[in-house]
Amino acid sequence: MKKRSKMVLVSHCILNPCSKVEGVKKDTSYNLKLVKYFMKNDIGIIQLPCPEMYMYGSKRWGHVKNQFDTRFFREQSKELLNPLISQITDYVENDYEIIGVIGINGSPSCGINKVCTGETWGGEFRNLDIVNRKVKELVYSDGSGVFMEVLMESLRYYDIDVPFYPIEEFNPDDMINETISRII
């Protein structure tokens, strides 16, 4: 009996930390640990596209989920995912196993169970008082990023049941070990 080939989907910035918002720590040590584990265990890696990079480029400011939770962002996310969903369904139909999706908690796009939100985030940066007030109102809250929600919906549509695993943006080492042990 032939052993099923395994694959994992990873947020874009896991393989390309240069795509992160400018100013976010671009530590690649956890990325390397994760990639080495997958390669050592013959697990294929599919890199998800980065909707923030696609729509806003490398000079973008940090956003919150509230800003991305729009019809436009969801439609663009779905458009970005469509070719990937075609590949994934083909893999599944040909006896490949998608063993998980790994996202980045805190990301308004790719958070799995934690996202940054801010009801008043947005508007003009007219003065530092306004900016400081808005920054103080940011919240790290429960929920998935918009891009991951669209991916979950797309996979459900094709009856593809895949577990989603988070990596904490600001404490990745513990999450990497936990993610690897959960995937095994």
C-alpha positions in Angstrom: 0.0 0.0 0.0 1.4 3.4 -1.0 2.0 5.9 1.8 -0.1 9.1 1.4 2.0 12.2 0.7 1.4 14.9 3.2 1.3 18.7 2.7 0.8 21.7 4.8 -0.3 25.3 3.9 1.6 28.1 5.6 1.1 31.8 5.8 3.2 33.7 3.3 5.4 35.4 5.8 6.6 32.1 7.3 8.6 31.5 4.1 9.0 35.2 3.3 9.5 37.4 6.4 10.2 40.3 4.1 6.5 40.5 3.4 5.6 41.6 7.0 4.7 45.1 7.9 7.7 47.3 8.2 8.9 47.5 11.8 7.6 44.0 12.8 10.5 41.8 14.0 11.6 39.6 11.2 13.0 36.8 13.2 13.5 33.8 10.9 14.7 31.2 13.5 11.2 29.8 14.1 10.5 29.7 10.3 13.7 27.7 9.8 12.7 25.2 12.6 9.3 24.7 11.0 10.6 24.3 7.5 13.3 21.9 8.6 10.8 19.8 10.3 8.6 19.6 7.2 11.4 18.9 4.9 12.9 16.2 7.2 9.5 14.5 7.4 8.8 14.7 3.6 5.9 17.1 4.1 5.2 19.3 1.2 4.8 23.1 1.9 2.3 25.2 0.0 2.8 29.0 0.6 -0.4 31.0 0.8 -0.4 34.3 -0.9 -0.2 37.5 1.3 -3.4 39.6 0.7 -1.9 42.6 2.6 1.2 42.6 0.4 -0.9 42.1 -2.7 -3.3 44.9 -1.9 -1.2 47.4 0.0 2.5 46.7 -0.8 5.6 46.7 1.4 5.2 50.3 2.7 1.8 49.7 4.3 0.9 50.6 7.8 -0.3 48.0 10.3 -4.0 47.3 10.1 -6.6 45.7 12.3 -9.3 43.1 11.5 -12.0 45.8 11.5 -10.4 47.4 8.5 -10.2 44.2 6.5 -13.6 42.9 7.3 -15.1 44.3 4.2 -16.8 42.9 1.1 -13.8 44.1 -1.1 -11.1 42.5 1.1 -13.0 39.2 1.3 -13.6 39.2 -2.5 -10.0 39.9 -3.2 -8.9 37.2 -0.7 -11.2 34.7 -2.5 -9.8 35.7 -5.9 -6.2 35.2 -4.5 -7.2 31.8 -3.1 -9.1 30.4 -6.2 -6.0 29.0 -8.0 -4.7 27.6 -4.8 -8.1 26.0 -3.9 -8.0 24.3 -7.4 -4.5 22.9 -6.6 -5.6 21.7 -3.1 -8.7 20.0 -4.4 -6.6 18.2 -7.1 -4.1 17.1 -4.4 -6.9 15.8 -2.2 -8.6 14.0 -5.1 -5.3 12.3 -5.9 -4.8 10.9 -2.4 -2.6 13.6 -0.9 -3.3 14.6 2.7 -3.4 18.2 3.7 -2.4 17.9 7.3 -2.8 21.5 8.4 -2.8 25.3 7.8 -0.4 27.4 9.8 -1.3 31.0 10.4 0.1 33.9 12.4 -1.9 35.0 15.4 -2.2 38.7 15.8 -2.5 39.2 12.0 -5.7 40.8 10.8 -5.4 38.5 7.8 -3.8 35.3 8.9 -4.6 35.0 12.6 -6.0 31.6 13.5 -7.6 32.3 16.9 -6.2 35.8 17.9 -6.3 39.0 15.9 -5.6 42.7 16.5 -8.8 44.8 16.5 -9.5 48.4 17.0 -12.9 50.0 16.7 -11.5 53.5 16.1 -8.4 52.5 14.1 -8.3 54.4 10.9 -8.6 58.0 9.9 -6.0 60.7 9.6 -2.7 60.9 11.5 -3.1 64.7 12.1 -1.3 64.7 15.4 0.4 62.5 17.8 -2.4 62.7 20.4 -4.9 61.2 18.0 -2.4 58.4 17.1 -1.6 57.6 20.7 -5.2 57.5 21.7 -6.0 55.1 18.8 -3.0 52.9 19.6 -4.1 52.6 23.3 -7.5 51.3 22.0 -6.0 48.4 20.1 -7.0 45.0 21.4 -5.6 41.5 21.0 -8.9 39.6 20.8 -10.3 36.1 20.0 -11.1 35.4 16.4 -9.6 34.5 13.0 -8.1 36.9 10.5 -10.3 37.7 7.5 -8.1 35.9 4.9 -8.1 32.7 7.1 -11.9 33.0 7.4 -12.2 33.1 3.6 -9.8 30.1 3.3 -11.8 28.1 5.9 -15.0 28.8 4.0 -13.5 27.8 0.7 -12.2 24.5 2.1 -15.5 23.8 3.7 -17.3 24.4 0.4 -15.2 21.5 -1.1 -15.7 19.3 2.0 -12.0 19.5 2.8 -11.5 19.2 6.6 -8.1 20.6 7.6 -6.9 21.7 11.1 -5.7 25.2 11.5 -2.7 25.9 13.8 -1.5 29.2 15.1 1.9 30.6 15.6 2.2 33.5 18.0 3.8 36.5 16.3 5.5 37.7 19.4 6.3 34.3 21.1 6.9 31.9 18.2 9.2 29.3 19.8 6.7 27.8 22.2 4.0 27.8 19.5 6.3 26.1 16.9 7.0 23.2 19.3 3.3 22.9 20.1 2.3 23.1 16.4 4.8 20.5 15.4 3.7 18.1 18.2 0.0 18.6 17.2 0.7 17.9 13.5 2.6 14.7 14.2 
